[in-house]
């Protein structure tokens, strides 16, 4: 369900589906726009999916859980496989912004839940009674874009949320910025605000043009978890200066990204790569090549298909 066409996630999914269709791996696909279906009425999404009689439904937005669509679809299409792809993450204490109890009502319709972290695989499996799988973000495959307007020394792209527990990232970036200048490309409001749409449209130029890019997710203590930013930065040609997290080098080895643990270490590495253009360009090249090969959405869908044995 793609609501942000310029997002490297969503454009990457569409790119992959087109490729899989072109080689005969899938016969057809449909993108069901959540925001549009919700405007059309409470049964519109279920009716839309049931009408197409798909073999597989991948729910990519948590609206599916909040609206309890999976069991409604299962009731009318009992043979259709349904997967909930959860690419976001919240610490367990937050109970996913207190939606956990409601979300569990969707469990009877689901055949598989995929998570972008490994810490919560058992928790989701136990509470939902559904098999789980680690399935992180990916990125669209496209040429590097350059725009002089975005040729900053060091950037960070993302919102600034000062509330707990998201404030930890703000504090980390602020501590780095006190030691070296950071161009913070901030966006406010929801995904569809003009400011955020502008960032999404230009994200390839933003990451491809900056000399160094801070790559920090809101959380860095869950094994295997990083936000989509972790995949977009390298996939779009950035020299990513990345906050280390458990299992990070299984996804991108050192050299495809430059990892740090402390603000002081981040500053040292930023300064080094600003001063050494050849080394910087080598990280950009290696990171993009690695992302293109191992973290595109054709790779992701083939992982899912193998799990489902289809």
Residue frames relative to the residue before (quaternion, step in Angstrom):
aa qw qx qy qz dx dy dz
X 1.0000 0.0000 0.0000 0.0000 0.00 0.00 0.00
X 0.0557 -0.8589 0.5084 -0.0280 3.58 -0.09 1.27
X 0.0632 -0.8235 0.5637 -0.0031 3.56 -0.44 1.23
X 0.7349 0.3396 -0.1976 0.5527 3.61 1.26 -0.28
X 0.1913 -0.8497 0.4758 0.1228 3.62 0.25 1.19
X 0.6925 0.4704 -0.2892 0.4642 3.61 1.14 -0.48
X 0.4735 0.6642 -0.4487 0.3649 3.58 1.24 -0.13
X 0.5022 -0.6619 0.4540 0.3218 3.64 -0.89 0.82
X 0.5599 0.5594 -0.3826 0.4766 3.58 1.25 -0.37
X 0.7580 0.4284 -0.2270 0.4363 3.52 0.56 -1.20
X 0.6567 0.4747 -0.3214 0.4901 3.58 0.98 -0.75
X 0.6227 0.5387 -0.3348 0.4582 3.58 1.14 -0.60
X 0.6240 0.5226 -0.3311 0.4773 3.57 1.06 -0.74
X 0.6658 0.4960 -0.3020 0.4686 3.57 0.89 -0.92
X 0.6239 0.5422 -0.3250 0.4595 3.58 1.00 -0.85
X 0.6836 0.4919 -0.2777 0.4622 3.56 0.93 -0.93
X 0.6557 0.5117 -0.3205 0.4534 3.57 0.91 -0.86
X 0.6267 0.5209 -0.3340 0.4738 3.58 1.03 -0.75
X 0.6606 0.5019 -0.3068 0.4665 3.58 0.96 -0.86
X 0.6684 0.5042 -0.3067 0.4528 3.59 0.86 -0.93
X 0.6382 0.5063 -0.3210 0.4830 3.55 1.09 -0.67
X 0.6657 0.5299 -0.3103 0.4241 3.59 0.93 -0.89
X 0.7319 0.3864 -0.2350 0.5096 3.59 1.12 -0.60
X 0.5618 -0.6491 0.3649 0.3604 3.58 1.27 0.19
X 0.4063 0.7181 -0.4786 0.3004 3.60 1.22 0.27
X 0.7471 0.0932 -0.0840 0.6528 3.55 1.22 -0.60
X 0.4846 -0.6839 0.4601 0.2928 3.58 -1.09 0.61
X 0.7793 -0.1415 0.1299 0.5965 3.58 1.04 -0.73
X 0.1119 -0.7770 0.6122 0.0944 3.57 -1.28 0.14
X 0.1530 -0.7535 0.6291 0.1141 3.53 -1.34 0.31
X 0.2461 -0.7251 0.6236 0.1575 3.54 -1.08 0.80
X 0.1552 -0.7961 0.5814 0.0637 3.58 -0.59 1.14
X 0.2930 -0.7876 0.5247 0.1359 3.58 -0.43 1.25
X 0.3972 -0.7552 0.4732 0.2191 3.57 -0.42 1.25
X 0.6841 0.5026 -0.3101 0.4280 3.58 0.74 -1.03
X 0.6601 0.5073 -0.3103 0.4590 3.58 0.98 -0.81
X 0.6731 0.4980 -0.3015 0.4561 3.59 0.90 -0.92
X 0.6361 0.5271 -0.3423 0.4476 3.59 0.99 -0.72
X 0.6279 0.5295 -0.3289 0.4661 3.57 1.11 -0.65
X 0.6859 0.5174 -0.2735 0.4324 3.56 1.11 -0.72
X 0.7016 -0.4347 0.2744 0.4935 3.58 1.24 -0.19
X 0.6609 -0.5777 0.3228 0.3538 3.55 -1.19 0.57
X 0.7194 0.4052 -0.2649 0.4981 3.63 1.12 -0.38
X 0.4311 0.7544 -0.4345 0.2373 3.60 1.26 -0.21
X 0.6727 0.4964 -0.3166 0.4481 3.60 0.86 -0.87
X 0.6628 0.4963 -0.3079 0.4686 3.57 0.86 -0.92
X 0.6539 0.5130 -0.3145 0.4587 3.60 0.91 -0.89
X 0.6414 0.5425 -0.3141 0.4423 3.56 0.99 -0.89
X 0.6979 0.4606 -0.2725 0.4758 3.57 0.89 -0.93
X 0.6539 0.5209 -0.3201 0.4456 3.58 0.88 -0.90
X 0.6179 0.5663 -0.3399 0.4266 3.59 1.01 -0.78
X 0.7131 0.4560 -0.2597 0.4649 3.60 1.03 -0.77
X 0.2208 -0.8158 0.5026 0.1822 3.61 1.25 -0.40
X 0.1080 0.8328 -0.5359 0.0874 3.62 0.70 1.01
X 0.5029 -0.6151 0.5089 0.3312 3.55 -1.30 0.37
X 0.8020 0.1155 -0.0207 0.5857 3.57 1.12 -0.72
X 0.0800 -0.7542 0.6500 0.0467 3.54 -1.05 0.85
X 0.1058 -0.7599 0.6392 0.0536 3.57 -0.87 1.01
X 0.2090 -0.7715 0.5930 0.0974 3.56 -0.57 1.19
X 0.0933 -0.8485 0.5208 0.0099 3.56 -0.40 1.22
X 0.7032 0.3706 -0.2548 0.5506 3.58 1.27 0.06
X 0.5141 -0.6689 0.4376 0.3111 3.58 -0.99 0.78
X 0.4192 0.6792 -0.4773 0.3677 3.61 1.26 -0.01
X 0.5980 0.5823 -0.3605 0.4163 3.57 1.06 -0.71
X 0.6824 0.4562 -0.2811 0.4972 3.57 1.03 -0.80
X 0.6729 0.5081 -0.3022 0.4447 3.58 0.91 -0.87
X 0.7177 0.4127 -0.2353 0.5091 3.56 1.10 -0.74
X 0.3346 -0.7768 0.4616 0.2674 3.57 1.39 -0.09
X 0.1793 0.8256 -0.5100 0.1616 3.57 0.87 0.98
X 0.6205 0.5939 -0.3835 0.3393 3.67 0.82 -0.79
X 0.7074 0.4312 -0.3123 0.4650 3.69 0.73 -0.79
X 0.6046 0.5476 -0.3576 0.4546 3.58 1.15 -0.55
X 0.6483 0.4868 -0.3070 0.4985 3.56 1.08 -0.73
X 0.6503 0.5359 -0.3146 0.4369 3.59 0.94 -0.89
X 0.6158 0.5602 -0.3436 0.4346 3.57 1.04 -0.75
X 0.7586 0.3637 -0.1931 0.5050 3.59 1.01 -0.79
X 0.7677 0.1845 -0.1212 0.6015 3.59 1.22 -0.45
X 0.0986 -0.8666 0.4854 0.0614 3.61 0.51 1.15
X 0.7003 0.4694 -0.2805 0.4589 3.64 1.11 -0.50
X 0.5342 0.6298 -0.4048 0.3925 3.60 1.26 -0.19
X 0.3615 -0.7181 0.5567 0.2092 3.57 -0.89 0.98
X 0.0794 -0.8030 0.5902 0.0252 3.56 -0.90 0.94
X 0.1021 -0.7886 0.6064 0.0000 3.54 -0.88 1.08
X 0.2083 -0.7364 0.6271 0.1448 3.56 -1.03 0.82
X 0.1433 -0.7928 0.5899 0.0531 3.58 -0.56 1.20
X 0.0618 -0.8159 0.5746 -0.0196 3.56 -0.32 1.28
X 0.0632 -0.8372 0.5431 -0.0081 3.57 -0.16 1.29
X 0.6038 0.5185 -0.3659 0.4823 3.57 1.25 -0.14
X 0.1839 -0.7782 0.5927 0.0968 3.57 -1.30 0.17
X 0.0177 0.7504 -0.6607 -0.0073 3.51 -1.18 0.74
X 0.5500 -0.5752 0.4682 0.3839 3.62 -1.06 0.58
X 0.6207 -0.5962 0.3597 0.3605 3.57 -1.01 0.82
X 0.5994 0.5957 -0.3592 0.3959 3.59 1.05 -0.71
X 0.6646 0.5128 -0.3053 0.4496 3.60 1.13 -0.57
X 0.2616 -0.7895 0.5135 0.2111 3.58 1.27 -0.29
X 0.5662 -0.6257 0.3459 0.4103 3.54 1.10 0.87
X 0.7049 -0.4816 0.2299 0.4672 3.49 0.69 1.31
X 0.6404 -0.5787 0.2827 0.4184 3.53 1.10 0.93
X 0.4913 0.6468 -0.4400 0.3830 3.57 1.16 0.58
X 0.4052 0.7673 -0.4392 0.2329 3.58 1.29 -0.24
X 0.6741 0.5087 -0.3012 0.4430 3.57 0.85 -0.96
X 0.6678 0.4844 -0.2974 0.4805 3.58 0.99 -0.79
X 0.6472 0.5508 -0.3235 0.4160 3.56 0.91 -0.92
X 0.6337 0.5754 -0.3405 0.3890 3.58 1.00 -0.79
X 0.5481 0.6113 -0.3998 0.4075 3.59 1.22 -0.30
X 0.6254 0.5405 -0.3382 0.4498 3.60 1.25 -0.32
X 0.4357 0.7520 -0.4264 0.2506 3.58 1.25 -0.32
X 0.6640 0.5297 -0.3475 0.3972 3.67 0.81 -0.82
X 0.6927 0.4821 -0.2911 0.4504 3.61 1.16 -0.40
X 0.6684 0.5462 -0.2842 0.4173 3.55 1.25 -0.37
X 0.2781 -0.7551 0.5749 0.1484 3.53 -1.15 0.77
X 0.7904 0.0239 0.0159 0.6120 3.58 1.21 -0.50
X 0.1331 -0.7455 0.6461 0.0956 3.54 -1.19 0.69
X 0.1446 -0.7807 0.6022 0.0827 3.58 -0.84 0.96
X 0.1448 -0.7974 0.5843 0.0428 3.55 -1.02 0.88
X 0.4070 -0.7042 0.5299 0.2399 3.54 -1.20 0.58
X 0.7073 0.3142 -0.2765 0.5698 3.57 1.19 0.53
X 0.4399 -0.7074 0.4913 0.2545 3.57 -1.21 0.46
X 0.5424 0.6582 -0.3931 0.3435 3.60 1.17 -0.46
X 0.7882 0.3707 -0.1671 0.4619 3.57 0.94 -0.88
X 0.3354 0.7668 -0.4958 0.2319 3.61 1.20 0.17
X 0.6955 0.4645 -0.2807 0.4710 3.59 0.87 -0.89
X 0.6318 0.5456 -0.3343 0.4373 3.59 0.99 -0.81
X 0.6787 0.4720 -0.2899 0.4821 3.58 0.84 -0.97
X 0.6550 0.5201 -0.3212 0.4443 3.60 0.89 -0.89
X 0.6809 0.4941 -0.2886 0.4570 3.58 0.92 -0.91
X 0.7384 0.4351 -0.2518 0.4495 3.60 0.74 -1.01
X 0.7286 0.4000 -0.2364 0.5032 3.60 1.06 -0.71
X 0.3261 -0.7493 0.5116 0.2656 3.58 1.14 -0.51
X 0.5759 0.5585 -0.3539 0.4807 3.55 1.23 0.63
X 0.5382 -0.6205 0.4591 0.3385 3.59 -1.03 0.75
X 0.1918 -0.7884 0.5774 0.0910 3.57 -1.09 0.75
X 0.1137 -0.7781 0.6172 0.0275 3.54 -1.30 0.50
X 0.4115 -0.6717 0.5545 0.2685 3.56 -1.09 0.73
X 0.1405 0.7798 -0.5845 0.1749 3.58 -0.68 1.16
X 0.1079 -0.8524 0.5094 0.0482 3.62 0.14 1.24
X 0.7253 -0.4007 0.3437 0.4419 3.52 -1.40 -0.07
X 0.1519 -0.7332 0.6429 0.1609 3.52 -1.42 -0.01
X 0.3351 -0.7324 0.5488 0.2239 3.56 -1.22 -0.40
X 0.5688 -0.5616 0.4793 0.3624 3.53 -1.23 0.55
X 0.3237 -0.7084 0.5878 0.2188 3.57 -1.20 0.54
X 0.2456 0.7569 -0.5694 0.2061 3.56 -0.59 1.15
X 0.6324 -0.5365 0.3963 0.3939 3.56 -1.27 0.35
X 0.5583 -0.5786 0.4733 0.3600 3.55 -1.22 0.51
X 0.1968 -0.7728 0.5957 0.0960 3.56 -1.00 0.91
X 0.1138 -0.7898 0.5985 0.0705 3.58 -1.06 0.73
X 0.0384 0.7665 -0.6385 0.0582 3.52 -1.03 0.92
X 0.4743 -0.7090 0.4460 0.2709 3.57 -0.58 1.14
X 0.5941 0.5916 -0.3612 0.4081 3.58 1.10 -0.62
X 0.7503 0.3525 -0.1967 0.5235 3.58 1.17 -0.54
X 0.4500 0.7124 -0.4387 0.3121 3.60 1.21 0.26
X 0.1321 0.8098 -0.5510 0.1525 3.56 0.71 1.14
X 0.5997 -0.5566 0.4264 0.3856 3.56 -1.23 0.36
X 0.7973 -0.0667 0.0930 0.5926 3.57 0.81 -1.04
X 0.0473 -0.8104 0.5839 -0.0063 3.57 -0.84 0.97
X 0.0623 -0.7046 0.6916 0.1460 3.45 -1.48 0.14
X 0.1662 -0.7790 0.5997 0.0769 3.58 -0.92 0.94
X 0.5289 0.6241 -0.4545 0.3525 3.58 -0.67 1.05
X 0.6127 -0.5594 0.4174 0.3708 3.51 -1.32 0.21
X 0.3418 -0.7121 0.5769 0.2080 3.53 -1.30 0.37
X 0.0391 0.8090 -0.5784 0.0976 3.55 -0.15 1.34
X 0.2008 -0.8273 0.5193 0.0753 3.57 -0.42 1.26
X 0.5534 0.6159 -0.4043 0.3884 3.61 1.22 0.00
X 0.5756 -0.5859 0.4474 0.3538 3.56 -1.22 0.56
X 0.6453 -0.2257 -0.7290 -0.0352 1.62 -1.95 1.63
X 0.4351 0.7380 -0.4315 0.2824 3.58 1.30 0.09
X 0.5320 0.6625 -0.3899 0.3550 3.57 1.25 -0.41
X 0.5287 0.6434 -0.4160 0.3653 3.62 1.15 -0.45
X 0.6600 0.4912 -0.3194 0.4702 3.60 1.00 -0.75
X 0.6174 0.5389 -0.3434 0.4588 3.59 0.97 -0.80
X 0.6747 0.4975 -0.2964 0.4576 3.57 0.89 -0.95
X 0.6453 0.5180 -0.3238 0.4586 3.59 1.00 -0.79
X 0.6845 0.4730 -0.2942 0.4704 3.58 0.85 -0.94
X 0.6335 0.5280 -0.3337 0.4567 3.59 0.99 -0.78
X 0.6529 0.5088 -0.3217 0.4596 3.58 0.99 -0.77
X 0.6317 0.4972 -0.3297 0.4950 3.60 1.10 -0.61
X 0.6774 0.5187 -0.2899 0.4336 3.56 0.94 -0.93
X 0.5910 0.5586 -0.3740 0.4458 3.60 1.19 -0.38
X 0.7282 0.4227 -0.2181 0.4934 3.57 1.25 -0.46
X 0.7852 0.0158 -0.0100 0.6190 3.58 1.23 -0.44
X 0.5498 -0.6482 0.3998 0.3432 3.64 -0.90 0.80
X 0.0854 -0.7715 0.6302 0.0209 3.55 -1.04 0.92
X 0.2551 -0.7235 0.6195 0.1664 3.58 -0.92 0.92
X 0.1357 -0.8092 0.5700 0.0433 3.57 -0.30 1.30
X 0.1543 -0.7755 0.6089 0.0643 3.57 -0.50 1.22
X 0.0593 -0.8510 0.5192 -0.0512 3.49 0.07 1.42
X 0.0623 -0.7629 0.6384 0.0807 3.54 -1.17 0.56
X 0.2482 -0.7793 0.5641 0.1130 3.52 -1.03 0.85
X 0.7652 0.3860 -0.2646 0.4422 3.53 -1.27 0.40
X 0.7458 -0.4307 0.2984 0.4113 3.54 -1.34 -0.24
X 0.7589 -0.4183 0.2735 0.4176 3.50 -1.39 0.09
X 0.7462 0.4290 -0.2260 0.4562 3.60 1.04 -0.69
X 0.4085 0.7040 -0.4929 0.3075 3.61 1.20 0.16
X 0.6248 -0.5671 0.3707 0.3881 3.63 -1.06 0.64
X 0.6334 0.5449 -0.3360 0.4347 3.57 1.02 -0.80
X 0.7087 0.4501 -0.2715 0.4705 3.57 0.89 -0.90
X 0.6053 0.5407 -0.3565 0.4628 3.58 1.05 -0.68
X 0.6226 0.5407 -0.3308 0.4589 3.59 1.03 -0.81
X 0.6557 0.4991 -0.3101 0.4742 3.58 0.95 -0.87
X 0.6517 0.5108 -0.3218 0.4592 3.59 0.90 -0.88
X 0.6616 0.5140 -0.3161 0.4452 3.60 0.89 -0.86
X 0.7684 0.3667 -0.1781 0.4933 3.57 1.02 -0.83
X 0.3758 0.7849 -0.4563 0.1857 3.59 1.25 -0.08
X 0.6157 0.5437 -0.3514 0.4493 3.61 1.06 -0.64
X 0.6658 0.4843 -0.2892 0.4884 3.56 0.99 -0.85
X 0.6326 0.5515 -0.3322 0.4305 3.57 0.98 -0.85
X 0.7447 0.3938 -0.2282 0.4881 3.58 0.76 -1.02
X 0.6767 0.5106 -0.2994 0.4379 3.57 1.04 -0.70
X 0.7194 0.4698 -0.2388 0.4525 3.59 1.16 -0.55
X 0.6166 0.5599 -0.3569 0.4230 3.60 1.06 -0.65
X 0.5156 -0.6354 0.4725 0.3274 3.56 -1.12 0.62
X 0.7843 -0.0286 0.0191 0.6195 3.60 0.92 -0.88
X 0.1780 -0.7934 0.5793 0.0567 3.54 -1.14 0.72
X 0.3444 -0.7085 0.5749 0.2212 3.57 -0.84 0.97
X 0.1108 -0.7923 0.5998 -0.0099 3.53 -0.82 1.11
X 0.2439 0.7773 -0.5249 0.2464 3.57 0.08 1.34
X 0.2547 -0.7506 0.5932 0.1411 3.58 -0.78 1.06
X 0.6647 -0.4979 0.3580 0.4267 3.59 -1.23 0.25
X 0.7934 0.1793 -0.0731 0.5771 3.57 1.06 -0.77
X 0.0405 -0.8174 0.5746 -0.0023 3.57 -0.97 0.83
X 0.5670 0.6003 -0.3897 0.4077 3.57 1.14 0.62
X 0.6153 0.5357 -0.3523 0.4587 3.61 1.24 -0.07
X 0.5036 -0.6757 0.4442 0.3043 3.57 -0.79 1.00
X 0.8484 0.1712 -0.1478 0.4786 3.53 -0.94 0.98
X 0.6339 0.5711 -0.3482 0.3884 3.61 1.18 -0.20
X 0.2054 0.6930 -0.6820 0.1111 3.46 -1.16 0.91
X 0.5353 -0.6127 0.4666 0.3470 3.56 -1.13 0.57
X 0.7266 -0.4257 0.3054 0.4444 3.55 -1.29 0.11
X 0.5215 0.6601 -0.3934 0.3710 3.58 1.17 -0.61
X 0.6233 0.5740 -0.3315 0.4149 3.58 1.00 -0.90
X 0.7155 0.4194 -0.2356 0.5066 3.57 1.06 -0.77
X 0.6416 0.5411 -0.3268 0.4344 3.61 1.03 -0.77
X 0.6322 0.5695 -0.3581 0.3843 3.57 0.84 -0.97
X 0.7392 0.3933 -0.2286 0.4966 3.57 0.66 -1.09
X 0.6469 0.5471 -0.3239 0.4210 3.59 0.96 -0.82
X 0.7416 0.3762 -0.2068 0.5154 3.57 1.16 -0.60
X 0.6841 -0.5673 0.2596 0.3779 3.56 1.25 0.40
X 0.4327 0.7117 -0.4622 0.3042 3.60 1.17 0.39
X 0.3671 -0.6095 0.6356 0.2994 3.49 -1.40 0.31
X 0.1290 -0.8616 0.4903 0.0250 3.55 0.08 1.37
X 0.1550 -0.7426 0.6486 0.0621 3.54 -0.80 1.12
X 0.0571 -0.8965 0.4317 -0.0819 3.50 0.08 1.43
X 0.4383 -0.6652 0.5383 0.2748 3.57 -1.01 0.88
X 0.4339 -0.7211 0.4853 0.2371 3.54 -0.71 1.13
X 0.0200 0.7693 -0.6385 0.0096 3.58 -1.16 0.69
X 0.6625 -0.5226 0.3325 0.4211 3.62 -1.12 0.44
X 0.8283 0.2013 -0.1721 0.4938 3.56 -0.80 1.06
X 0.3831 0.7624 -0.4686 0.2286 3.59 1.24 0.02
X 0.7136 0.4711 -0.2852 0.4330 3.59 0.87 -0.84
X 0.5283 0.5749 -0.4244 0.4586 3.57 1.28 0.01
X 0.6812 0.4603 -0.2711 0.5006 3.58 1.21 -0.53
X 0.7694 -0.0313 0.0531 0.6358 3.57 0.92 -0.99
X 0.3161 -0.7628 0.5254 0.2055 3.64 -0.46 1.07
X 0.6491 -0.4925 0.4084 0.4115 3.54 -1.27 0.45
X 0.6914 0.4094 -0.3391 0.4893 3.56 -0.86 0.99
X 0.6631 0.3880 -0.2889 0.5712 3.55 1.21 -0.51
X 0.7241 0.0691 -0.0829 0.6812 3.51 1.40 -0.42
X 0.3344 -0.7099 0.5768 0.2270 3.56 -1.26 0.35
X 0.2002 -0.8333 0.5095 0.0773 3.56 -0.35 1.28
X 0.0462 -0.7723 0.6323 0.0392 3.54 -1.26 0.58
X 0.3334 -0.7339 0.5587 0.1952 3.53 -1.31 0.42
X 0.8018 0.2155 -0.0861 0.5507 3.58 0.94 -0.88
X 0.6488 -0.5064 0.3812 0.4211 3.60 -1.21 0.34
X 0.6452 0.5297 -0.3268 0.4431 3.58 0.94 -0.85
X 0.6528 0.5029 -0.3108 0.4737 3.58 1.01 -0.83
X 0.6166 0.5420 -0.3415 0.4576 3.60 1.02 -0.77
X 0.6634 0.5076 -0.3025 0.4590 3.58 0.91 -0.94
X 0.6409 0.5269 -0.3277 0.4519 3.59 0.92 -0.86
X 0.7067 0.4593 -0.2720 0.4644 3.56 0.90 -0.90
X 0.5922 0.5423 -0.3653 0.4709 3.59 1.07 -0.64
X 0.6853 0.4907 -0.2934 0.4511 3.58 0.80 -1.00
X 0.6321 0.5342 -0.3392 0.4472 3.59 0.98 -0.82
X 0.7453 0.4163 -0.2452 0.4595 3.60 0.75 -0.98
X 0.5682 0.5436 -0.3925 0.4771 3.58 1.22 -0.25
X 0.7186 0.4532 -0.2414 0.4689 3.56 1.04 -0.78
X 0.7577 0.3295 -0.1748 0.5355 3.61 1.18 -0.48
X 0.2430 -0.8281 0.4920 0.1148 3.55 0.11 1.33
X 0.6573 0.5132 -0.3331 0.4400 3.61 0.86 -0.85
X 0.6590 0.4942 -0.3074 0.4764 3.58 0.94 -0.86
X 0.6309 0.5380 -0.3218 0.4571 3.57 1.01 -0.81
X 0.6917 0.4750 -0.2820 0.4653 3.57 0.85 -0.94
X 0.6061 0.5492 -0.3533 0.4541 3.57 1.15 -0.58
X 0.6343 0.5056 -0.3250 0.4862 3.60 1.03 -0.75
X 0.6305 0.5315 -0.3318 0.4582 3.58 0.95 -0.84
X 0.6842 0.4918 -0.2857 0.4564 3.57 0.88 -0.98
X 0.6926 0.4806 -0.2854 0.4560 3.57 0.80 -1.00
X 0.6521 0.5292 -0.3147 0.4425 3.57 0.98 -0.85
X 0.6741 0.4858 -0.2969 0.4705 3.54 0.91 -0.90
X 0.6494 0.5149 -0.3268 0.4543 3.59 0.89 -0.86
X 0.6616 0.5046 -0.3076 0.4615 3.59 0.96 -0.85
X 0.6585 0.5057 -0.3049 0.4666 3.57 0.93 -0.91
X 0.6610 0.5180 -0.3115 0.4447 3.58 0.89 -0.92
X 0.7144 0.4676 -0.2542 0.4542 3.58 0.99 -0.84
X 0.8325 0.2698 -0.0952 0.4743 3.57 0.79 -1.01
X 0.7879 0.3140 -0.1548 0.5066 3.60 1.15 -0.41
X 0.3778 0.6647 -0.5437 0.3463 3.56 0.96 0.85
X 0.6050 -0.6201 0.3672 0.3386 3.58 -1.18 0.42
X 0.5101 0.5748 -0.4528 0.4522 3.60 1.20 -0.04
X 0.6169 0.5168 -0.3291 0.4940 3.58 1.04 -0.78
X 0.6681 0.5102 -0.3109 0.4435 3.59 0.86 -0.92
X 0.6902 0.4710 -0.3017 0.4591 3.60 0.82 -0.91
X 0.6277 0.5177 -0.3509 0.4635 3.60 1.01 -0.67
X 0.6004 0.5381 -0.3579 0.4709 3.61 1.08 -0.62
X 0.6668 0.4933 -0.2959 0.4738 3.55 0.97 -0.89
X 0.6547 0.5208 -0.3205 0.4443 3.59 0.88 -0.87
X 0.6376 0.5176 -0.3306 0.4651 3.60 1.01 -0.78
X 0.6374 0.5288 -0.3244 0.4571 3.57 0.99 -0.82
X 0.7323 0.4151 -0.2140 0.4956 3.56 0.99 -0.89
X 0.3401 -0.7646 0.4708 0.2793 3.57 1.37 -0.20
X 0.5013 0.6181 -0.4521 0.4029 3.54 0.86 1.01
